[in-house]
Amino acid sequence: MSPRLTPIDTAYFARERGEGGFSVIGSPVQRSDARSHVTGRTAFFEDMTPPGLVHVKIHRSTRHHALIDSVDVSGALRVPGVLRVITYKDVPNNWYVVLRLIGVGPDDEPVLAEDRVLYRGEPIVAVVGETEEAAREGAARVKVEYTDLPAVLDVEEALAEGAPIIKQAGTNHFVYEGHHCRRVRFGDVERAFAEADRIIEGRYDSSPIEHAPVEPTGCIVVPQGDGRLRIHSDTQAAFFTLDNTALILGVPPTDLRVVGGTVGGGFGGKVDVIVEPLACLAAMLTGRPAKYVYSRAEEMQVSSTRAAERIYIKDGVMNDGRIIARQVTLYVDAGAYSRHSPYGVTKAAAHMPGPYTIPNVHVDCYCVYTNRTPSSAMRGFGVTIGDFALESHMDRVARELGMDPLRLRLLNAYRDGDMKAHRKIASGTALVEVIQRAADLVGHELPDEYRAMSSSERAEG
């Protein structure tokens, strides 16, 4: 049979004919930077070598969770070529959280550790050297004495009664307007579970995912004649970088200029403001350009990952495939510090129960702190792993019902005008048409009643 054209297909081909005024959507378009990339002409921040450049390297924690008893930097200062050692005492405003710019608090992460460390690899001391080798050797010669504390490395263990509290705020979870998690309540799931023909449950886990960009995180800061600092960075968020760095340094934002340049792979991982404040401090303290860039080992160990998540889904399902209740409990492992995780968890809660109209929904999404490397943004963070769990669960429901998984999705898909669980009206939905078109492309048979379905209306009966 020939594929049936859906309204989306019709609109697409109309645009291709120029009837809708679009000339880019749906057409192959060469990237504007493609030629410079393949010819090697693209400039990255490390391509510049200003005269007098100094280098910053970090002495990092060797513990997951410990008190810092003492820090001895004398060995570092004896290394030829070491110019300065920077500790937390040199940082004007040592505590910050990246999302404070949009009103998220409290400040929970130090630029350099003070009296304790919360994850292996946490920065304690920054060493400034004439050469990269001198700075690296100096950092290696810093001596830190620790008193080890119990580490918590699992999200549910972190929330269990009697778990060691690792956060200064007093809880191992972010507090949302006085609540222990981000919540969604819609309908009455307990009543619906009692009425359902079947209860189908599943648990879904993901591990941290490293971005692994070709270009490691880094920047070069160049002092200017007028006293300003010019920051050449591979950041993905120039204004987050500028404003947070200014707050940490205690200077007006106008004292800084961020030159954003090309990002050699980011995927969300270069939105945290980690390297720029210390490079700026090194430039301010030495009066010379300063470079701070992760080694490949640091990029893999201490740069933010996509958060590990654990998701429990419980569905109340009728034998005809209608899902009448869905309960989701989601734990997001923020690692030791907030960074972008509280925002990502809010997105996760709003995304539940997926692109499906389910009349009774109960969602608890926890932003959990553990003694692991902090997680942060990565390509659709807050939604991507949730979709993996939701769609895996839809397949599980289909198997238990002995039902075609595409028909199950078509039966429950959002339509325009449906009320979402977080009480927003669905509009511009297209899941029905996308599934129908996908079925055509792979030769998957759908009965006429499923082919007649539309995102613009829901069949009665």
Disulfide bonds with the S-S distance in Angstrom:
none
